[in-house]
Amino acid sequence: MGVTSVIGGPDGWSPLPLDSAFDRLEAYPGAINFGATVGHGAVREKVIGLEDRPPTEEELEQMQAEVDLAMRQGAFGLSSGLVYTPGMFGETEEIIELARVAAKHGGIYKSHMRNEALEVLDSVAELIRIAEEAGLPAQITHAKAMGTAMQGKSVELLAMVDAAVERGLDITLDQYPYPAGHTGLTVQFPPWSRDGGNDRLRERMQDPELRARIKEELIYQMTHVRGRNDPANVQISYCTWNPSLDGKTLSQILEEQGREVNMDNATELIMDLVAQGGCGAIYHALHPDD
């Protein structure tokens, strides 16, 4: 398809240290050029772990040192995945401080933003603020307006980017050419339930009261956001512990299990799948016009 170069380290994830990854590529060179950003999530996990809390002053300095080291080893900038654990636990000010380190080396900031649905415009504003206060270019990763309520909001998203550019900021975005997105099932779970990582999430699902709270959020997500009010809109892409599920929608899996296809059963199925190890999923949650 004419691709000559790829940039790794997206969505807040990257190898640490970066030079070890570069050494492996030098030993077994690929057919195309490779570059990488350093991931905020990877840095945060190394220094803080998977906890939902702000860094101490010392921890923030350690995180800044990690970004500085990666930039000196050849990173193109800082990436974030503010919808994923543990990146989602980082406040805006934390991202700004790390982006300032990347800026000192001429780097960029690119982000899988904090929200791509009902709060997507707030997330664009956050990205623009980070770029402005840290003093570096910023890029929205796979820009979208997700969910039925946000249909048509791409116009406002683009207007925000245009306005920032007119003010002299360097804001760009990329987009994939299909009305679906791909990530894991846990992305639909509320942030508080993911504090501490997937093991803690599974523990919380065993508590009837917490499970009910999680289910309430999942029903909302499936109805208004990623599921667009139909379990058929969520399709399992890969399930390492049960490959027979690969390619099937939640509706198909429920039918095969002899369960009625409805939102209640779909959310129970999601929790069951995550409890058993989780799966990748394709979310048919976008509108072609956007």
C-alpha positions as CSV (number, residue, x, y, z in Angstrom):
1,M,0.0,0.0,0.0
2,G,3.0,2.3,-0.3
3,V,3.8,2.5,3.4
4,T,7.5,3.2,4.0
5,S,7.5,4.2,7.7
6,V,5.6,3.4,10.9
7,I,5.6,5.2,14.2
8,G,5.2,2.9,17.2
9,G,4.4,3.7,20.8
10,P,0.8,4.9,20.3
11,D,-1.9,5.4,22.8
12,G,0.4,5.8,25.8
13,W,2.3,2.5,25.3
14,S,5.9,1.9,24.3
15,P,8.9,-0.3,25.3
16,L,11.0,1.1,28.1
17,P,13.8,1.7,27.7
18,L,13.4,2.6,24.0
19,D,16.9,1.8,23.0
20,S,16.5,-1.9,23.8
21,A,13.7,-2.0,21.2
22,F,15.8,-0.2,18.7
23,D,18.7,-2.6,19.3
24,R,16.4,-5.6,18.6
25,L,15.3,-3.9,15.3
26,E,18.9,-3.3,14.4
27,A,19.6,-7.0,14.9
28,Y,16.6,-8.1,12.8
29,P,15.9,-5.1,10.5
30,G,12.4,-4.7,9.0
31,A,11.6,-3.7,5.4
32,I,10.3,-0.3,6.4
33,N,11.5,2.6,8.6
34,F,10.5,2.6,12.3
35,G,10.2,5.4,14.8
36,A,8.5,5.6,18.2
37,T,7.0,7.9,20.7
38,V,7.4,7.3,24.4
39,G,4.2,6.3,26.1
40,H,2.8,8.2,29.1
41,G,1.0,5.0,30.3
42,A,4.2,3.0,30.1
43,V,6.0,5.6,32.1
44,R,3.3,6.0,34.7
45,E,3.0,2.2,35.2
46,K,6.8,1.9,35.7
47,V,6.9,4.7,38.3
48,I,3.5,4.5,40.0
49,G,1.9,1.2,38.9
50,L,-1.8,0.9,38.1
51,E,-3.1,3.0,41.0
52,D,-5.6,5.8,40.6
53,R,-3.8,8.6,42.3
54,P,-1.6,11.6,41.4
55,P,2.2,11.2,41.5
56,T,4.2,12.5,44.4
57,E,6.7,15.2,43.6
58,E,9.5,12.7,43.5
59,E,7.5,10.3,41.3
60,L,6.7,13.2,38.8
61,E,10.4,13.9,38.6
62,Q,11.1,10.2,37.9
63,M,8.5,10.2,35.2
64,Q,10.0,13.4,33.7
65,A,13.4,11.6,33.8
66,E,12.0,8.6,31.9
67,V,10.5,10.8,29.2
68,D,13.8,12.8,28.9
69,L,15.8,9.5,28.6
70,A,13.5,8.2,25.9
71,M,13.7,11.5,24.0
72,R,17.5,11.3,24.1
73,Q,17.3,7.8,22.8
74,G,15.4,8.9,19.8
75,A,11.7,9.2,20.6
76,F,9.7,11.5,18.4
77,G,7.6,12.7,21.3
78,L,5.1,11.7,24.0
79,S,1.9,9.7,23.4
80,S,-1.0,9.2,25.8
81,G,-3.9,6.9,26.0
82,L,-6.2,8.7,28.4
83,V,-9.0,6.2,28.1
84,Y,-6.8,3.3,29.2
85,T,-5.3,2.1,32.5
86,P,-3.2,3.6,33.9
87,G,-3.1,6.7,31.5
88,M,-6.6,7.6,32.5
89,F,-5.5,8.2,36.1
90,G,-3.2,11.0,35.0
91,E,-4.6,14.6,35.4
92,T,-4.1,17.2,32.7
93,E,-1.4,19.0,34.7
94,E,0.6,15.7,34.8
95,I,0.5,15.4,31.1
96,I,1.6,19.0,30.6
97,E,4.7,18.5,32.8
98,L,5.7,15.4,30.8
99,A,4.9,17.1,27.4
100,R,7.2,20.0,28.4
101,V,10.1,17.5,28.6
102,A,9.3,16.2,25.1
103,A,9.0,19.9,23.9
104,K,12.6,20.6,25.1
105,H,13.8,18.0,22.6
106,G,11.7,19.3,19.8
107,G,9.1,16.5,20.2
108,I,5.4,16.3,19.6
109,Y,2.4,15.2,21.7
110,K,-0.2,12.8,20.3
111,S,-3.1,11.4,22.2
112,H,-5.8,8.8,22.2
113,M,-8.0,11.4,24.0
114,R,-9.7,11.0,27.3
115,N,-13.1,10.6,25.7
116,E,-14.3,10.1,22.2
117,A,-18.0,10.2,22.8
118,L,-20.2,12.5,24.9
119,E,-17.2,14.4,26.3
120,V,-15.1,14.4,23.1
121,L,-15.2,18.2,22.7
122,D,-13.9,18.6,26.3
123,S,-11.1,16.1,25.4
124,V,-10.2,18.2,22.3
125,A,-10.0,21.3,24.6
126,E,-7.7,19.3,26.9
127,L,-5.4,18.3,24.1
128,I,-5.2,21.9,22.8
129,R,-4.5,23.2,26.4
130,I,-1.7,20.6,26.7
131,A,-0.1,21.7,23.4
132,E,-0.4,25.4,24.3
133,E,0.9,25.2,27.8
134,A,3.7,22.7,27.0
135,G,4.7,24.5,23.9
136,L,4.7,21.7,21.3
137,P,2.7,20.4,18.3
138,A,-0.2,18.0,19.2
139,Q,-2.1,15.4,17.2
140,I,-5.5,13.8,17.9
141,T,-5.2,10.0,17.4
142,H,-8.0,8.5,15.2
143,A,-10.4,11.5,15.7
144,K,-14.0,10.4,15.9
145,A,-17.4,11.3,17.4
146,M,-18.7,8.1,18.9
147,G,-22.2,7.1,19.8
148,T,-25.7,8.0,18.7
149,A,-25.8,11.3,20.7
150,M,-22.7,12.6,19.1
151,Q,-23.6,12.0,15.5
152,G,-22.7,15.2,13.6
153,K,-20.4,16.5,16.3
154,S,-17.4,16.0,14.0
155,V,-18.2,19.4,12.6
156,E,-17.6,21.0,16.0
157,L,-14.5,19.0,16.6
158,L,-13.0,20.2,13.4
159,A,-14.0,23.8,14.1
160,M,-12.1,23.6,17.4
161,V,-8.9,22.4,15.7
162,D,-9.3,25.0,13.0
163,A,-9.7,27.8,15.6
164,A,-6.5,26.5,17.5
165,V,-4.5,26.6,14.2
166,E,-5.7,30.1,13.5
167,R,-4.4,31.1,16.9
168,G,-1.0,29.8,15.9
169,L,-1.0,26.4,17.5
170,D,0.2,23.3,15.5
171,I,-2.8,20.9,16.0
172,T,-3.4,18.0,13.6
173,L,-5.5,14.9,13.6
174,D,-5.5,11.5,11.9
175,Q,-8.5,9.3,11.1
176,Y,-9.2,5.8,9.9
177,P,-11.5,5.3,7.0
178,Y,-14.2,3.1,8.5
179,P,-17.1,3.6,11.0
180,A,-15.8,1.3,13.7
181,G,-13.1,1.2,16.3
182,H,-11.0,-1.6,17.8
183,T,-9.8,-2.0,21.4
184,G,-10.5,-4.3,24.4
185,L,-13.7,-4.9,26.2
186,T,-12.5,-3.3,29.4
187,V,-12.6,0.2,27.8
188,Q,-16.3,0.2,28.6
189,F,-15.8,-0.3,32.3
190,P,-15.9,2.8,34.7
191,P,-12.5,4.2,35.7
192,W,-13.0,3.5,39.4
193,S,-13.4,-0.2,38.6
194,R,-10.1,-0.4,36.8
195,D,-8.1,1.1,39.7
196,G,-5.2,-1.3,40.3
197,G,-5.5,-3.2,37.0
198,N,-7.5,-6.1,35.6
199,D,-7.0,-8.4,38.7
200,R,-8.6,-5.8,40.9
201,L,-11.4,-5.3,38.3
202,R,-12.2,-9.1,38.4
203,E,-12.3,-8.9,42.2
204,R,-14.8,-6.1,42.1
205,M,-17.0,-8.0,39.7
206,Q,-17.3,-10.7,42.3
207,D,-18.8,-8.3,44.8
208,P,-22.6,-8.1,44.1
209,E,-22.9,-4.4,44.9
210,L,-19.9,-3.3,42.9
211,R,-20.9,-5.6,40.0
212,A,-24.3,-3.9,39.9
213,R,-22.6,-0.5,39.7
214,I,-20.3,-1.7,36.9
215,K,-23.3,-3.2,35.0
216,E,-25.1,0.1,35.2
217,E,-22.2,1.8,33.4
218,L,-21.9,-1.0,30.9
219,I,-25.6,-0.7,30.0
220,Y,-25.1,3.0,29.5
221,Q,-22.0,2.5,27.3
222,M,-23.8,-0.2,25.2
223,T,-26.9,1.8,24.8
224,H,-25.6,5.3,24.1
225,V,-21.9,4.9,23.1
226,R,-20.0,1.9,21.9
227,G,-22.9,-0.4,21.4
228,R,-25.3,2.1,19.7
229,N,-28.2,0.3,21.4
230,D,-27.6,-3.1,19.7
231,P,-25.4,-6.0,21.0
232,A,-24.8,-6.8,17.3
233,N,-22.6,-3.7,17.1
234,V,-19.9,-5.2,19.3
235,Q,-17.9,-7.9,17.6
236,I,-15.2,-10.0,19.2
237,S,-12.0,-9.6,17.2
238,Y,-9.7,-12.1,19.1
239,C,-10.1,-14.1,22.3
240,T,-6.8,-15.9,23.2
241,W,-8.5,-18.2,25.7
242,N,-11.4,-19.1,23.4
243,P,-10.6,-18.5,19.7
244,S,-14.0,-19.9,18.7
245,L,-15.5,-16.5,19.7
246,D,-13.3,-14.6,17.2
247,G,-15.4,-12.7,14.7
248,K,-18.7,-13.2,16.5
249,T,-20.9,-10.4,17.7
250,L,-22.3,-10.4,21.2
251,S,-25.7,-11.1,19.7
252,Q,-24.4,-14.2,18.0
253,I,-22.7,-15.5,21.2
254,L,-25.9,-15.0,23.2
255,E,-27.9,-16.9,20.6
256,E,-25.4,-19.8,20.6
257,Q,-25.7,-19.9,24.4
258,G,-29.5,-20.0,24.2
259,R,-29.9,-16.7,25.9
260,E,-32.2,-13.9,24.9
261,V,-30.5,-11.1,23.0
262,N,-31.0,-8.0,25.1
263,M,-28.9,-5.3,26.8
264,D,-29.1,-7.0,30.2
265,N,-27.7,-10.3,28.9
266,A,-25.1,-8.5,26.7
267,T,-23.6,-6.7,29.6
268,E,-23.5,-9.8,31.7
269,L,-21.7,-11.5,28.8
270,I,-19.2,-8.7,28.6
271,M,-18.4,-9.1,32.4
272,D,-18.1,-12.9,32.0
273,L,-15.7,-12.5,29.1
274,V,-13.5,-10.1,31.0
275,A,-13.6,-12.3,34.1
276,Q,-12.2,-15.1,32.0
277,G,-9.3,-13.1,30.5
278,G,-10.8,-10.5,28.3
279,C,-11.1,-10.1,24.5
280,G,-10.4,-7.6,21.8
281,A,-13.5,-6.1,20.3
282,I,-14.6,-4.1,17.2
283,Y,-17.2,-1.4,18.1
284,H,-19.4,-0.4,15.2
285,A,-20.2,2.9,16.9
286,L,-19.5,5.6,14.3
287,H,-21.6,7.2,11.6
288,P,-20.3,7.3,8.1
289,D,-21.1,11.0,7.7
290,D,-18.8,11.9,10.6
